Amino acid sequence: MMRRLKYILLLLVLLSAILRAEEGGRKVATRTEAAYPPLAQRMGIHGTVKAKLWVTPEGAVRRVEYISGHPLLADSTVTALKKWTYTPASMETTEVVEVKF
């Protein structure tokens, strides 16, 4: 029963991270969810990770720079953000994104 409850909690946290991610001016075309790191989960660490993204005119994320947030949540967030795609634009843009765990 406890194991099942842990999986449900993990699922809720992951869904929360997806739904609460905030993006800047360009619209996100595809979004990859950030995995809640097992160590952070065991330690009960929650919070917001803020990152800056450089998005190519085609919509691919070229670079992600971690700005702030708990270090145990940062790697997972950066890995997920690198997989995001945005709608095309006439030039490269930067976006500041916050992902909440």
C-alpha positions in Angstrom: 0.0 0.0 0.0 2.8 2.5 0.9 4.6 1.7 -2.4 1.5 2.4 -4.4 1.0 5.7 -2.5 4.6 6.7 -3.3 4.0 6.1 -7.0 0.9 8.1 -6.9 2.7 11.0 -5.2 5.5 10.8 -7.7 3.1 11.0 -10.6 1.3 14.0 -9.0 4.6 15.8 -8.6 5.7 15.1 -12.2 2.3 16.3 -13.5 2.6 19.4 -11.3 6.1 20.2 -12.8 4.7 20.0 -16.3 1.6 22.1 -15.6 3.4 24.8 -13.7 6.3 25.3 -16.1 6.2 28.8 -17.3 7.6 30.0 -20.6 8.3 33.4 -22.0 7.1 34.9 -25.3 7.4 31.9 -27.7 4.9 29.1 -27.5 6.1 25.6 -26.5 5.4 23.1 -29.2 6.6 19.9 -27.4 7.5 19.7 -23.7 9.4 16.9 -21.9 8.7 16.5 -18.2 11.5 16.9 -15.7 11.9 13.7 -13.7 11.8 14.2 -10.0 15.2 12.9 -8.8 14.9 9.9 -6.4 17.3 11.5 -3.9 15.3 14.8 -3.9 12.1 12.7 -3.4 13.6 10.8 -0.5 14.8 14.0 1.1 11.4 15.8 0.5 13.0 18.5 -1.5 10.6 20.7 -3.5 11.0 24.0 -5.2 11.4 25.9 -8.4 14.2 25.7 -10.9 14.7 28.7 -13.1 16.6 28.4 -16.4 17.4 30.5 -19.4 17.0 28.9 -22.9 18.4 30.0 -26.2 15.9 28.8 -28.9 16.8 28.7 -32.6 14.6 30.2 -35.3 13.4 26.6 -36.1 12.3 26.1 -32.5 15.0 23.8 -31.1 16.6 24.6 -27.7 20.3 25.3 -28.5 21.4 26.1 -25.0 20.1 25.9 -21.4 21.7 27.9 -18.6 20.7 27.0 -15.0 19.9 30.2 -13.1 18.5 29.2 -9.7 16.8 26.5 -7.7 17.8 23.6 -5.6 20.9 21.9 -7.1 19.4 18.4 -6.7 16.5 19.4 -9.0 18.7 21.3 -11.6 20.2 18.5 -13.6 16.8 16.8 -14.2 15.3 20.1 -15.2 18.1 21.1 -17.6 18.0 17.6 -19.3 14.2 17.9 -19.8 14.4 21.5 -21.1 17.0 20.5 -23.8 14.3 18.3 -25.3 11.7 21.0 -25.5 10.8 22.5 -28.9 9.1 25.9 -29.6 7.1 27.2 -32.5 9.3 28.7 -35.4 10.2 32.4 -35.3 12.1 34.8 -37.6 15.2 34.9 -35.2 16.8 33.2 -32.3 15.2 34.1 -29.0 15.9 33.6 -25.3 13.3 32.3 -22.9 13.3 32.2 -19.1 11.5 29.2 -17.8 10.5 28.1 -14.2 9.8 24.5 -13.5 8.2 23.8 -10.1 8.5 20.5 -8.3 
